[in-house]
Amino acid sequence: MSQPEMQPGGPARGEGGEVPLGDLTGRPFPLGDWGEPAARLDELYRWVEADALRTVDWYLSDRVRKRRTARLLRLGTALGVVAGSALPLLDLTGTLVRAAPWGYVSLLLAAACLACDRYFGLTAGWMRDVATAQAVQRRLQALQYDWASESVREVLGPAEGTASEAAERCLGVLRRFSEDVSDLVRSETADWMTDFRPGPAPLRLHSAPPRAVTDAHPAPGVIQGRFPLPPASRPNMPRQRPPEPPR
């Protein structure tokens, strides 16, 4: 089985030059011989880079379909509003007879187009696709510079640590990049699921502060659920005036 051809700055393509489409499903981890660590690490880097480019291409391809449909619905909304506003005026001036009812129909079609755009999340969806593709592309550029830095460090030397530590450091760079891309895709999926969730977003309720543990046998002078009284305190009684002597 031949490996997909890589092109600088472009997505991974098959033998016929076509862009692989479909869902963002996982791919099997490439197995190889670690007898030559440098070649093995280069193979893993190309695999990670191809997967990131495939993710970017998937979001950009999905963006095209959503953007076209969203623009058509937006155009229908604008035309419906203009026609719904103009037809009653033409009927009022006598230019077009009985044109006012069609104006209400135009407004209804405009509202339907806007509702379809909001319900299917087309405008928000293609904007979200562009944002995710740009975020993955920006993270991929950071990976390319980090990998170049690690390669230059090993070639120019002196290398830091042993060869095993250098290999672990390179694997850590690839692993962090894969986790960052997965987090970006997961965040976009969560936003997409929120758009289709019925009703308003649930409110985040603050948790109540932990209740104090009450003692089954309180100490003397302690009232349950209240502050303890001083041990040697007497209740404050109102002072009475002394009786007046007889006159």
C-alpha positions as CSV (number, residue, x, y, z in Angstrom):
1,M,0.0,0.0,0.0
2,S,1.5,3.3,-1.1
3,Q,1.7,6.2,1.2
4,P,-0.2,9.4,0.4
5,E,1.8,12.1,-1.4
6,M,2.6,15.1,0.7
7,Q,2.8,18.6,-0.8
8,P,4.2,21.6,1.1
9,G,1.4,23.7,2.4
10,G,-1.3,21.5,1.0
11,P,-3.4,18.6,2.2
12,A,-2.5,15.0,1.9
13,R,-3.6,13.6,-1.5
14,G,-4.0,10.1,-2.8
15,E,-2.4,8.5,-5.9
16,G,-4.9,10.2,-8.3
17,G,-4.4,13.6,-6.8
18,E,-7.9,13.8,-5.2
19,V,-8.4,15.1,-1.7
20,P,-9.6,12.4,0.6
21,L,-13.1,13.4,2.0
22,G,-15.2,11.8,4.7
23,D,-15.5,12.1,8.4
24,L,-12.6,12.9,10.7
25,T,-12.0,9.3,11.7
26,G,-8.9,8.1,13.4
27,R,-6.1,6.4,11.5
28,P,-4.0,3.5,12.7
29,F,-0.7,4.4,14.3
30,P,2.1,3.6,11.9
31,L,4.2,0.7,13.1
32,G,7.9,0.5,12.2
33,D,11.3,-0.5,13.3
34,W,13.0,1.6,15.9
35,G,16.5,0.3,14.8
36,E,16.9,3.7,13.1
37,P,15.4,6.3,15.5
38,A,16.0,9.3,13.2
39,A,14.1,7.7,10.3
40,R,11.4,6.5,12.6
41,L,10.9,10.0,14.1
42,D,10.8,11.5,10.7
43,E,8.1,9.0,9.6
44,L,6.0,9.9,12.7
45,Y,6.3,13.6,12.0
46,R,5.1,13.2,8.5
47,W,2.2,11.1,9.7
48,V,1.2,13.7,12.3
49,E,1.6,16.5,9.8
50,A,-0.5,14.7,7.2
51,D,-3.3,14.1,9.8
52,A,-3.3,17.8,10.7
53,L,-3.5,18.9,7.0
54,R,-6.3,16.4,6.5
55,T,-8.2,18.0,9.3
56,V,-7.7,21.5,7.9
57,D,-8.8,20.4,4.4
58,W,-11.9,18.7,5.9
59,Y,-13.0,21.9,7.6
60,L,-12.3,24.0,4.6
61,S,-14.3,21.6,2.3
62,D,-17.2,21.6,4.8
63,R,-17.1,25.4,4.9
64,V,-17.7,25.7,1.1
65,R,-21.0,23.9,1.1
66,K,-22.3,25.7,4.2
67,R,-21.2,29.1,2.9
68,R,-23.0,28.7,-0.5
69,T,-26.2,27.6,1.1
70,A,-26.1,30.3,3.7
71,R,-25.5,33.0,1.1
72,L,-28.5,31.8,-0.9
73,L,-30.7,32.0,2.2
74,R,-29.4,35.4,3.1
75,L,-30.1,36.6,-0.4
76,G,-33.6,35.2,-0.3
77,T,-34.1,37.0,3.1
78,A,-32.9,40.3,1.6
79,L,-35.1,40.0,-1.5
80,G,-38.1,39.0,0.5
81,V,-37.8,42.0,2.8
82,V,-37.3,44.4,-0.1
83,A,-40.3,42.9,-2.0
84,G,-42.4,42.9,1.1
85,S,-41.7,46.5,1.7
86,A,-42.1,47.7,-1.9
87,L,-45.2,45.8,-3.0
88,P,-47.6,47.4,-0.5
89,L,-46.3,50.9,-1.5
90,L,-46.8,50.1,-5.2
91,D,-50.3,49.0,-4.4
92,L,-51.0,52.1,-2.4
93,T,-49.9,54.4,-5.2
94,G,-51.9,52.4,-7.8
95,T,-48.9,51.3,-9.8
96,L,-49.6,47.6,-9.2
97,V,-53.1,46.6,-8.4
98,R,-53.6,44.0,-5.6
99,A,-49.9,43.8,-4.9
100,A,-50.1,44.2,-1.1
101,P,-51.0,40.5,-0.4
102,W,-47.9,39.4,-2.3
103,G,-45.9,41.7,-0.1
104,Y,-47.0,39.7,2.9
105,V,-46.1,36.5,1.1
106,S,-42.6,37.9,0.4
107,L,-42.1,38.8,4.1
108,L,-43.2,35.3,5.0
109,L,-40.6,33.8,2.6
110,A,-37.9,36.1,4.0
111,A,-38.7,34.9,7.5
112,A,-38.6,31.3,6.4
113,C,-35.2,31.7,4.8
114,L,-33.8,33.4,7.9
115,A,-35.3,30.6,10.1
116,C,-33.7,27.9,8.0
117,D,-30.4,29.6,8.2
118,R,-30.6,29.8,12.0
119,Y,-32.1,26.3,12.5
120,F,-29.5,24.5,10.4
121,G,-26.7,26.7,11.7
122,L,-25.3,27.4,8.2
123,T,-23.8,30.9,8.7
124,A,-22.5,30.1,12.2
125,G,-21.3,26.7,10.9
126,W,-19.1,27.9,8.1
127,M,-17.6,30.6,10.3
128,R,-16.8,28.0,12.9
129,D,-15.2,25.8,10.3
130,V,-12.9,28.7,9.2
131,A,-11.9,29.5,12.7
132,T,-11.1,25.9,13.5
133,A,-9.1,25.4,10.3
134,Q,-7.1,28.6,11.0
135,A,-6.4,27.4,14.6
136,V,-5.2,24.0,13.4
137,Q,-3.0,25.7,10.7
138,R,-1.5,28.1,13.2
139,R,-0.7,25.2,15.6
140,L,0.8,23.3,12.7
141,Q,3.1,26.2,11.9
142,A,4.3,26.2,15.5
143,L,5.0,22.4,15.3
144,Q,7.0,22.9,12.1
145,Y,9.3,25.5,13.7
146,D,9.6,23.4,16.9
147,W,10.5,20.4,14.9
148,A,13.1,22.4,12.9
149,S,14.6,23.6,16.1
150,E,14.9,20.1,17.5
151,S,16.5,18.9,14.2
152,V,19.0,21.8,14.2
153,R,19.9,21.1,17.8
154,E,20.7,17.5,17.1
155,V,22.7,18.3,13.9
156,L,24.7,21.3,15.1
157,G,25.2,20.0,18.6
158,P,26.4,19.5,21.1
159,A,23.2,17.6,21.8
160,E,21.6,17.9,25.2
161,G,21.5,14.6,27.1
162,T,21.5,11.2,25.5
163,A,20.0,10.0,22.3
164,S,17.1,8.4,24.3
165,E,16.3,11.7,25.9
166,A,16.3,13.5,22.5
167,A,13.9,10.9,21.1
168,E,11.6,11.3,24.1
169,R,11.7,15.0,23.7
170,C,10.7,14.8,20.0
171,L,7.9,12.3,20.8
172,G,6.7,14.7,23.4
173,V,6.5,17.5,20.8
174,L,4.4,15.3,18.5
175,R,2.2,14.1,21.3
176,R,1.4,17.6,22.5
177,F,0.6,18.7,19.0
178,S,-1.8,15.8,18.5
179,E,-3.6,16.6,21.8
180,D,-3.9,20.3,20.9
181,V,-5.5,19.4,17.5
182,S,-7.9,16.9,19.2
183,D,-8.9,19.6,21.7
184,L,-9.7,22.1,18.9
185,V,-11.8,19.5,17.1
186,R,-13.6,18.6,20.3
187,S,-14.3,22.2,21.1
188,E,-15.8,22.8,17.7
189,T,-17.9,19.7,18.0
190,A,-19.2,20.9,21.4
191,D,-20.2,24.3,19.9
192,W,-22.0,22.5,17.1
193,M,-23.9,20.3,19.6
194,T,-24.9,23.4,21.5
195,D,-26.5,25.0,18.4
196,F,-28.8,22.0,18.1
197,R,-29.6,21.7,21.8
198,P,-33.3,22.6,22.3
199,G,-34.2,25.5,24.6
200,P,-31.8,28.0,26.1
201,A,-28.5,27.0,27.5
202,P,-28.6,25.7,31.0
203,L,-27.6,28.1,33.7
204,R,-24.6,27.2,35.8
205,L,-25.7,27.1,39.3
206,H,-23.2,27.9,42.0
207,S,-22.8,25.1,44.4
208,A,-23.9,25.8,47.9
209,P,-21.1,26.2,50.5
210,P,-20.4,23.1,52.5
211,R,-22.5,22.8,55.6
212,A,-20.7,22.5,58.9
213,V,-20.7,19.1,60.6
214,T,-22.9,19.3,63.6
215,D,-22.0,17.5,66.7
216,A,-24.5,15.1,68.2
217,H,-23.5,16.0,71.7
218,P,-22.8,19.8,71.8
219,A,-20.8,21.2,74.6
220,P,-22.5,23.0,77.5
221,G,-23.6,26.5,76.6
222,V,-23.8,25.8,72.9
223,I,-27.2,26.1,71.2
224,Q,-27.7,24.0,68.1
225,G,-27.3,26.1,65.0
226,R,-26.2,29.3,66.9
227,F,-23.1,30.8,68.2
228,P,-22.0,29.6,71.6
229,L,-22.7,31.9,74.6
230,P,-19.9,33.1,76.8
231,P,-19.3,30.6,79.6
232,A,-19.7,33.1,82.5
233,S,-22.3,35.5,81.1
234,R,-25.5,36.6,82.7
235,P,-28.5,37.8,80.8
236,N,-28.8,41.5,80.6
237,M,-31.9,42.6,82.5
238,P,-33.3,46.1,82.4
239,R,-32.4,48.1,85.4
240,Q,-35.4,49.2,87.6
241,R,-35.7,52.6,89.2
242,P,-35.6,52.6,93.0
243,P,-39.0,53.3,94.7
244,E,-39.4,57.0,95.5
245,P,-39.7,57.8,99.3
246,P,-43.1,58.9,100.6
247,R,-43.7,62.6,100.7
